[in-house]
Amino acid sequence: MDWNKEIQELKTDFTPYMESGIYIHDGKELLFSENKEAMFPSASIIKLPIYLYYYEQAIQGNFNLTDRINVSKSGRANGSGVLHILTSVEEWSIEELLQLMIAVSDNEATNQLISYAGLENLKAWIK
């Protein structure tokens, strides 16, 4: 893959709308980087390792993606997502919460998944 060509095409399309940086590493070596020293707000980037954690744990048999999590109506996180307005449903599968977390950046789904796995477990796994 010609990373320079691909990045140039993306920059042409999106530069008027945002500033960007990219860092691609295959676990052994740096494959490509541009603007890697720049600082950017992380926004919802934490959702990616949470997503990967759950799927790895499911593959290892530690979680079943069909396991249900009770999401109380009260105290749901506002902001991105739909769980804060879907108060008629109080029980969601792990897989449904993962889908909401990624597809619509649902903050409450993210909070529930962090709570279910345990923040310290996630931190240790991410390191």
PyMOL commands that set and color helices and strands:
alter all, ss='L'
color gray80, all
select helices_A, chain A and resi 3-14+47-59+94-103+107-117+119-126
alter helices_A, ss='H'
color red, helices_A
select strands_A, chain A and resi 22-25+30-34+68-70+91-93
alter strands_A, ss='S'
color yellow, strands_A
deselect
rebuild
show_as cartoon
